[in-house]
Amino acid sequence: MGERICSAEGCEDAARARGLCNKHYCRARASGVLIPSPRKPTLASPTQRACSVADCGRPHLARDLCGMHYGRALRTGALPGPPAQMAIRLDQHLLQNIDLERKVADCLQCGLRSPIRVRRGRSPECLIVFRRRARRARLPPKTRRRKRLRRLYKLSPAEYEEMLRAQDGVCAICRQTPPYPLYIDHCHRTGRVRGLLCAPCNTGLGMFRDSPERAMRAAAYLAQRQK
C-alpha cells in the first residue's frame, strides 16, 4: 500500500493528519477550518489513586489532585507553599496493607496493589522508589548534584557558586568556613532559598522551627545567663 498524498489541490506531499500534509494541516488549524478533536483524558485504573476533584477521574499526582488540577491550583495560588521536607518524604511512597507473599502493597503515591521490593532484614519499599534510586546511582556525580539542586531547591550549580561567593565562602550565621560544602538553607513553608549555612547553624534553625521569636528568646536567655 502506497503512501497517502495530501488532499490539498496541487500538493503532492505525504499526508500526515486529516488527509493533509504538515504545511496544509497547520494552515487549516491557524485559519480555523480545522477544529482539533479534544483529547480523551487518561483515567485512573482501579488500582490507582484518583483525583479528588469531582467528575475528574485522572490519576493522582500530588496533594490529592491530578496533574492538570495540581498545575492549575499552583498557577492560581489556591495551594499553599510546599510542606516540610520530612512531610514530603513521608507522603510520597508510604506503604499500607503489605502482602509479602505476592510482593504488593497499597502505596499512597502509586495506588493500590503496587509492586514492592522485599529484602531480608529491611523494611519493604515501593519498587518505583528502588528503580528511581538505581537510575540516579548510574548518573555521574556532577549530574546527580545538578539534578538534586534543581529538584529540591530550583537552583543550578552556577547559582550555588554565586551565592557562595556573595557570602565569601563562609556560613551566613557563624561566619566560619567548615571543611565540607555549605548546606542550602530554605524556608520549609514557602520553599524559598535563604542562604548557605554550616551543619550546626542549619540544624539549630531547624530545632527552632524557623521561628524568629524562639531565636530571639534563646539569645536573650543566653545573654542573661552569661552575666
CYANA upper distance limits for C-alpha pairs under 8 A (distance plus 0.5 A):
  3 GLU  CA     14 ALA  CA      7.18
  3 GLU  CA     15 ALA  CA      8.35
  4 ARG  CA     14 ALA  CA      6.28
  4 ARG  CA     15 ALA  CA      5.96
  4 ARG  CA     19 GLY  CA      8.26
  5 ILE  CA     11 CYS  CA      8.33
  5 ILE  CA     12 GLU  CA      6.27
  5 ILE  CA     13 ASP  CA      6.30
  5 ILE  CA     14 ALA  CA      5.16
  5 ILE  CA     15 ALA  CA      5.55
  5 ILE  CA     19 GLY  CA      8.06
  5 ILE  CA     20 LEU  CA      8.17
  5 ILE  CA     21 CYS  CA      8.26
  6 CYS  CA     11 CYS  CA      6.56
  6 CYS  CA     12 GLU  CA      6.51
  6 CYS  CA     13 ASP  CA      6.15
  6 CYS  CA     14 ALA  CA      6.08
  6 CYS  CA     15 ALA  CA      4.95
  6 CYS  CA     16 ARG  CA      8.39
  6 CYS  CA     19 GLY  CA      6.23
  6 CYS  CA     20 LEU  CA      5.02
  6 CYS  CA     21 CYS  CA      5.74
  7 SER  CA     11 CYS  CA      7.74
  7 SER  CA     15 ALA  CA      8.05
  7 SER  CA     19 GLY  CA      6.26
  7 SER  CA     20 LEU  CA      6.23
  8 ALA  CA     20 LEU  CA      7.19
  8 ALA  CA     24 HIS  CA      7.71
 13 ASP  CA     21 CYS  CA      6.56
 14 ALA  CA     20 LEU  CA      8.16
 14 ALA  CA     21 CYS  CA      6.15
 15 ALA  CA     19 GLY  CA      5.82
 15 ALA  CA     20 LEU  CA      5.16
 15 ALA  CA     21 CYS  CA      4.73
 15 ALA  CA     22 ASN  CA      7.87
 16 ARG  CA     20 LEU  CA      6.41
 16 ARG  CA     21 CYS  CA      5.62
 16 ARG  CA     22 ASN  CA      6.76
 17 ALA  CA     21 CYS  CA      7.25
 17 ALA  CA     22 ASN  CA      8.04
 17 ALA  CA     25 TYR  CA      7.53
 18 ARG  CA     25 TYR  CA      8.06
 20 LEU  CA     24 HIS  CA      6.41
 20 LEU  CA     25 TYR  CA      5.94
 21 CYS  CA     25 TYR  CA      6.37
 22 ASN  CA     26 CYS  CA      6.63
 23 LYS  CA     27 ARG  CA      6.83
 24 HIS  CA     28 ALA  CA      6.55
 25 TYR  CA     29 ARG  CA      6.69
 26 CYS  CA     30 ALA  CA      6.60
 27 ARG  CA     31 SER  CA      6.63
 28 ALA  CA     32 GLY  CA      6.63
 28 ALA  CA     33 VAL  CA      5.62
 28 ALA  CA     34 LEU  CA      6.00
 29 ARG  CA     33 VAL  CA      6.68
 29 ARG  CA     34 LEU  CA      5.56
 29 ARG  CA     35 ILE  CA      7.22
 29 ARG  CA     36 PRO  CA      8.15
 41 PRO  CA     58 ARG  CA      7.40
 42 THR  CA     58 ARG  CA      6.46
 42 THR  CA     59 PRO  CA      8.03
 43 LEU  CA     50 ALA  CA      8.48
 43 LEU  CA     57 GLY  CA      5.75
 43 LEU  CA     58 ARG  CA      4.88
 43 LEU  CA     59 PRO  CA      6.65
 44 ALA  CA     48 GLN  CA      6.07
 44 ALA  CA     49 ARG  CA      7.23
 44 ALA  CA     50 ALA  CA      6.11
 44 ALA  CA     57 GLY  CA      6.45
 44 ALA  CA     58 ARG  CA      5.60
 44 ALA  CA     59 PRO  CA      4.92
 44 ALA  CA     60 HIS  CA      8.26
 45 SER  CA     49 ARG  CA      8.44
 45 SER  CA     59 PRO  CA      8.24
 46 PRO  CA    112 LEU  CA      8.41
 47 THR  CA    111 GLY  CA      6.09
 47 THR  CA    112 LEU  CA      5.04
 47 THR  CA    113 ARG  CA      6.79
 47 THR  CA    114 SER  CA      8.27
 48 GLN  CA     59 PRO  CA      7.02
 48 GLN  CA     60 HIS  CA      8.10
 48 GLN  CA    110 CYS  CA      6.91
 48 GLN  CA    111 GLY  CA      4.49
 48 GLN  CA    112 LEU  CA      6.23
 49 ARG  CA     59 PRO  CA      6.47
 49 ARG  CA     60 HIS  CA      5.90
 49 ARG  CA    108 LEU  CA      8.13
 49 ARG  CA    109 GLN  CA      8.07
 49 ARG  CA    110 CYS  CA      7.60
 49 ARG  CA    111 GLY  CA      5.35
 49 ARG  CA    112 LEU  CA      7.70
 50 ALA  CA     57 GLY  CA      6.05
 50 ALA  CA     58 ARG  CA      6.17
 50 ALA  CA     59 PRO  CA      5.15
 50 ALA  CA     60 HIS  CA      5.36
 50 ALA  CA     64 ASP  CA      8.27
 50 ALA  CA     65 LEU  CA      8.20
 50 ALA  CA     66 CYS  CA      7.86
 51 CYS  CA     56 CYS  CA      6.90
 51 CYS  CA     57 GLY  CA      6.29
 51 CYS  CA     58 ARG  CA      6.12
 51 CYS  CA     59 PRO  CA      6.40
 51 CYS  CA     60 HIS  CA      5.39
 51 CYS  CA     61 LEU  CA      8.33
 51 CYS  CA     64 ASP  CA      6.25
 51 CYS  CA     65 LEU  CA      5.08
 51 CYS  CA     66 CYS  CA      5.55
 52 SER  CA     56 CYS  CA      8.18
 52 SER  CA     64 ASP  CA      6.01
 52 SER  CA     65 LEU  CA      6.26
 53 VAL  CA     57 GLY  CA      8.38
 53 VAL  CA     65 LEU  CA      7.46
 53 VAL  CA     69 HIS  CA      8.45
 58 ARG  CA     66 CYS  CA      6.34
 59 PRO  CA     66 CYS  CA      6.13
 59 PRO  CA     67 GLY  CA      8.46
 60 HIS  CA     64 ASP  CA      6.62
 60 HIS  CA     65 LEU  CA      5.89
 60 HIS  CA     66 CYS  CA      4.97
 60 HIS  CA     67 GLY  CA      7.77
 60 HIS  CA    109 GLN  CA      8.12
 61 LEU  CA     65 LEU  CA      6.36
 61 LEU  CA     66 CYS  CA      5.30
 61 LEU  CA     67 GLY  CA      6.05
 61 LEU  CA     70 TYR  CA      8.07
 61 LEU  CA    109 GLN  CA      8.01
 62 ALA  CA     66 CYS  CA      7.27
 62 ALA  CA     67 GLY  CA      8.14
 62 ALA  CA     70 TYR  CA      7.45
 62 ALA  CA    109 GLN  CA      8.44
 63 ARG  CA     70 TYR  CA      7.97
 65 LEU  CA     69 HIS  CA      6.37
 65 LEU  CA     70 TYR  CA      5.88
 66 CYS  CA     70 TYR  CA      6.30
 67 GLY  CA     71 GLY  CA      6.55
 68 MET  CA     72 ARG  CA      6.71
 69 HIS  CA     73 ALA  CA      6.50
 70 TYR  CA     74 LEU  CA      6.75
 71 GLY  CA     75 ARG  CA      6.71
 72 ARG  CA     76 THR  CA      6.69
 73 ALA  CA     77 GLY  CA      6.46
 73 ALA  CA     78 ALA  CA      5.43
 73 ALA  CA     79 LEU  CA      6.26
 74 LEU  CA     78 ALA  CA      6.78
 74 LEU  CA     79 LEU  CA      6.22
 80 PRO  CA    190 THR  CA      8.22
 81 GLY  CA    189 ARG  CA      6.01
 81 GLY  CA    190 THR  CA      4.90
 81 GLY  CA    191 GLY  CA      7.21
 82 PRO  CA    188 HIS  CA      7.59
 82 PRO  CA    189 ARG  CA      6.50
 82 PRO  CA    190 THR  CA      6.47
 82 PRO  CA    191 GLY  CA      6.69
 83 PRO  CA     87 ALA  CA      6.78
 83 PRO  CA     88 ILE  CA      7.01
 83 PRO  CA    188 HIS  CA      6.70
 83 PRO  CA    189 ARG  CA      6.28
 83 PRO  CA    190 THR  CA      8.35
 84 ALA  CA     88 ILE  CA      6.85
 84 ALA  CA    188 HIS  CA      5.35
 84 ALA  CA    189 ARG  CA      7.13
 85 GLN  CA     89 ARG  CA      6.84
 85 GLN  CA    188 HIS  CA      7.49
 86 MET  CA     90 LEU  CA      6.80
 87 ALA  CA     91 ASP  CA      6.56
 88 ILE  CA     92 GLN  CA      6.69
 89 ARG  CA     93 HIS  CA      8.08
 90 LEU  CA     94 LEU  CA      6.70
 91 ASP  CA    108 LEU  CA      7.65
 91 ASP  CA    109 GLN  CA      8.06
 92 GLN  CA    108 LEU  CA      7.24
 92 GLN  CA    109 GLN  CA      5.90
 93 HIS  CA    107 CYS  CA      6.17
 93 HIS  CA    108 LEU  CA      6.27
 93 HIS  CA    109 GLN  CA      5.73
 93 HIS  CA    110 CYS  CA      7.77
 93 HIS  CA    125 GLU  CA      8.49
 93 HIS  CA    126 CYS  CA      7.02
 93 HIS  CA    129 VAL  CA      8.19
 94 LEU  CA    107 CYS  CA      6.14
 94 LEU  CA    108 LEU  CA      6.11
 94 LEU  CA    109 GLN  CA      7.87
 95 LEU  CA    105 ALA  CA      6.64
 95 LEU  CA    106 ASP  CA      6.09
 95 LEU  CA    107 CYS  CA      5.16
 95 LEU  CA    108 LEU  CA      7.15
 95 LEU  CA    125 GLU  CA      7.95
 95 LEU  CA    126 CYS  CA      7.88
 96 GLN  CA    105 ALA  CA      6.47
 96 GLN  CA    106 ASP  CA      5.52
 96 GLN  CA    107 CYS  CA      6.93
 96 GLN  CA    108 LEU  CA      8.48
 97 ASN  CA    105 ALA  CA      5.99
 97 ASN  CA    106 ASP  CA      6.33
 98 ILE  CA    103 LYS  CA      8.10
 98 ILE  CA    104 VAL  CA      6.73
 98 ILE  CA    105 ALA  CA      4.82
 98 ILE  CA    106 ASP  CA      7.38
 99 ASP  CA    103 LYS  CA      6.13
 99 ASP  CA    104 VAL  CA      5.89
 99 ASP  CA    105 ALA  CA      6.39
100 LEU  CA    104 VAL  CA      7.35
100 LEU  CA    118 VAL  CA      7.78
103 LYS  CA    115 PRO  CA      6.47
103 LYS  CA    116 ILE  CA      5.97
103 LYS  CA    117 ARG  CA      7.39
103 LYS  CA    118 VAL  CA      7.47
104 VAL  CA    113 ARG  CA      5.67
104 VAL  CA    114 SER  CA      5.73
104 VAL  CA    115 PRO  CA      4.97
104 VAL  CA    116 ILE  CA      5.83
105 ALA  CA    112 LEU  CA      7.14
105 ALA  CA    113 ARG  CA      5.32
105 ALA  CA    114 SER  CA      5.86
105 ALA  CA    115 PRO  CA      7.07
105 ALA  CA    116 ILE  CA      7.13
106 ASP  CA    110 CYS  CA      8.36
106 ASP  CA    111 GLY  CA      6.43
106 ASP  CA    112 LEU  CA      4.73
106 ASP  CA    113 ARG  CA      5.55
106 ASP  CA    114 SER  CA      6.45
107 CYS  CA    111 GLY  CA      5.63
107 CYS  CA    112 LEU  CA      6.57
107 CYS  CA    113 ARG  CA      7.94
107 CYS  CA    114 SER  CA      6.77
107 CYS  CA    126 CYS  CA      7.74
108 LEU  CA    112 LEU  CA      8.36
110 CYS  CA    114 SER  CA      6.97
114 SER  CA    126 CYS  CA      7.92
114 SER  CA    127 LEU  CA      8.50
115 PRO  CA    126 CYS  CA      7.01
115 PRO  CA    127 LEU  CA      6.27
116 ILE  CA    124 PRO  CA      6.96
116 ILE  CA    125 GLU  CA      6.04
116 ILE  CA    126 CYS  CA      4.94
116 ILE  CA    127 LEU  CA      5.11
116 ILE  CA    128 ILE  CA      8.45
117 ARG  CA    124 PRO  CA      6.16
117 ARG  CA    125 GLU  CA      5.89
117 ARG  CA    126 CYS  CA      6.64
117 ARG  CA    127 LEU  CA      5.85
117 ARG  CA    130 PHE  CA      8.06
118 VAL  CA    122 ARG  CA      7.99
118 VAL  CA    123 SER  CA      7.67
118 VAL  CA    124 PRO  CA      5.38
118 VAL  CA    125 GLU  CA      7.46
119 ARG  CA    123 SER  CA      7.72
119 ARG  CA    124 PRO  CA      7.34
125 GLU  CA    129 VAL  CA      7.67
125 GLU  CA    130 PHE  CA      7.87
126 CYS  CA    130 PHE  CA      7.23
127 LEU  CA    131 ARG  CA      6.73
128 ILE  CA    132 ARG  CA      6.62
129 VAL  CA    133 ARG  CA      6.69
130 PHE  CA    134 ALA  CA      6.64
131 ARG  CA    135 ARG  CA      6.73
132 ARG  CA    136 ARG  CA      6.82
133 ARG  CA    137 ALA  CA      6.59
134 ALA  CA    138 ARG  CA      7.06
135 ARG  CA    139 LEU  CA      7.41
136 ARG  CA    144 ARG  CA      7.09
139 LEU  CA    143 THR  CA      6.72
139 LEU  CA    144 ARG  CA      6.61
140 PRO  CA    144 ARG  CA      6.76
141 PRO  CA    145 ARG  CA      6.66
142 LYS  CA    146 ARG  CA      6.63
143 THR  CA    147 LYS  CA      6.60
144 ARG  CA    148 ARG  CA      6.53
145 ARG  CA    149 LEU  CA      6.62
146 ARG  CA    150 ARG  CA      6.75
146 ARG  CA    156 SER  CA      6.82
146 ARG  CA    157 PRO  CA      6.70
147 LYS  CA    151 ARG  CA      6.41
148 ARG  CA    152 LEU  CA      6.42
148 ARG  CA    153 TYR  CA      8.38
149 LEU  CA    153 TYR  CA      5.92
149 LEU  CA    154 LYS  CA      6.70
149 LEU  CA    155 LEU  CA      5.78
149 LEU  CA    156 SER  CA      6.71
149 LEU  CA    157 PRO  CA      7.84
150 ARG  CA    154 LYS  CA      4.69
150 ARG  CA    155 LEU  CA      5.45
150 ARG  CA    156 SER  CA      6.60
153 TYR  CA    186 HIS  CA      8.38
153 TYR  CA    191 GLY  CA      7.85
153 TYR  CA    192 ARG  CA      8.24
153 TYR  CA    193 VAL  CA      7.32
155 LEU  CA    159 GLU  CA      6.60
155 LEU  CA    160 TYR  CA      7.30
156 SER  CA    160 TYR  CA      6.88
157 PRO  CA    161 GLU  CA      6.75
158 ALA  CA    162 GLU  CA      6.68
159 GLU  CA    163 MET  CA      6.76
160 TYR  CA    164 LEU  CA      6.73
161 GLU  CA    165 ARG  CA      6.71
162 GLU  CA    166 ALA  CA      6.72
163 MET  CA    167 GLN  CA      6.89
163 MET  CA    195 GLY  CA      7.78
163 MET  CA    196 LEU  CA      8.00
164 LEU  CA    168 ASP  CA      6.75
164 LEU  CA    169 GLY  CA      5.57
164 LEU  CA    170 VAL  CA      8.04
164 LEU  CA    196 LEU  CA      7.69
165 ARG  CA    169 GLY  CA      6.30
167 GLN  CA    171 CYS  CA      7.71
167 GLN  CA    172 ALA  CA      7.03
169 GLY  CA    177 THR  CA      7.17
170 VAL  CA    175 ARG  CA      5.61
170 VAL  CA    176 GLN  CA      5.68
170 VAL  CA    177 THR  CA      5.20
170 VAL  CA    178 PRO  CA      8.20
170 VAL  CA    182 LEU  CA      8.50
170 VAL  CA    197 LEU  CA      8.38
171 CYS  CA    175 ARG  CA      5.19
171 CYS  CA    176 GLN  CA      5.98
171 CYS  CA    177 THR  CA      6.90
171 CYS  CA    182 LEU  CA      7.54
171 CYS  CA    196 LEU  CA      6.59
171 CYS  CA    197 LEU  CA      5.13
171 CYS  CA    198 CYS  CA      6.09
172 ALA  CA    195 GLY  CA      7.30
172 ALA  CA    196 LEU  CA      6.66
172 ALA  CA    197 LEU  CA      6.27
173 ILE  CA    197 LEU  CA      7.41
173 ILE  CA    201 CYS  CA      7.37
174 CYS  CA    201 CYS  CA      7.83
176 GLN  CA    198 CYS  CA      8.43
177 THR  CA    198 CYS  CA      8.40
178 PRO  CA    182 LEU  CA      7.90
178 PRO  CA    198 CYS  CA      7.06
181 PRO  CA    198 CYS  CA      8.47
182 LEU  CA    196 LEU  CA      6.11
182 LEU  CA    197 LEU  CA      5.88
182 LEU  CA    198 CYS  CA      5.68
182 LEU  CA    199 ALA  CA      7.93
183 TYR  CA    196 LEU  CA      5.93
183 TYR  CA    197 LEU  CA      5.69
183 TYR  CA    198 CYS  CA      6.40
183 TYR  CA    199 ALA  CA      7.19
183 TYR  CA    202 ASN  CA      7.71
184 ILE  CA    193 VAL  CA      7.59
184 ILE  CA    194 ARG  CA      8.24
184 ILE  CA    195 GLY  CA      6.61
184 ILE  CA    196 LEU  CA      5.27
184 ILE  CA    197 LEU  CA      6.95
185 ASP  CA    193 VAL  CA      6.49
185 ASP  CA    194 ARG  CA      6.13
185 ASP  CA    195 GLY  CA      5.86
185 ASP  CA    196 LEU  CA      6.18
185 ASP  CA    197 LEU  CA      6.88
185 ASP  CA    202 ASN  CA      7.12
186 HIS  CA    191 GLY  CA      6.38
186 HIS  CA    192 ARG  CA      5.89
186 HIS  CA    193 VAL  CA      4.59
186 HIS  CA    194 ARG  CA      5.66
186 HIS  CA    195 GLY  CA      7.65
187 CYS  CA    191 GLY  CA      5.48
187 CYS  CA    192 ARG  CA      5.82
187 CYS  CA    193 VAL  CA      6.93
187 CYS  CA    194 ARG  CA      7.48
187 CYS  CA    210 ASP  CA      8.08
188 HIS  CA    192 ARG  CA      8.35
197 LEU  CA    201 CYS  CA      6.58
197 LEU  CA    202 ASN  CA      6.13
198 CYS  CA    202 ASN  CA      6.52
199 ALA  CA    203 THR  CA      6.49
200 PRO  CA    204 GLY  CA      6.52
201 CYS  CA    205 LEU  CA      6.81
202 ASN  CA    206 GLY  CA      6.98
203 THR  CA    207 MET  CA      6.72
204 GLY  CA    208 PHE  CA      6.75
205 LEU  CA    209 ARG  CA      6.71
205 LEU  CA    210 ASP  CA      5.94
205 LEU  CA    211 SER  CA      8.44
206 GLY  CA    210 ASP  CA      6.53
208 PHE  CA    214 ARG  CA      6.66
208 PHE  CA    215 ALA  CA      7.06
211 SER  CA    215 ALA  CA      6.97
212 PRO  CA    216 MET  CA      6.63
213 GLU  CA    217 ARG  CA      6.68
214 ARG  CA    218 ALA  CA      6.57
215 ALA  CA    219 ALA  CA      6.70
216 MET  CA    220 ALA  CA      6.65
217 ARG  CA    221 TYR  CA      6.53
218 ALA  CA    222 LEU  CA      6.70
219 ALA  CA    223 ALA  CA      6.66
220 ALA  CA    224 GLN  CA      6.61
221 TYR  CA    225 ARG  CA      6.64
222 LEU  CA    226 GLN  CA      6.54
223 ALA  CA    227 LYS  CA      7.24
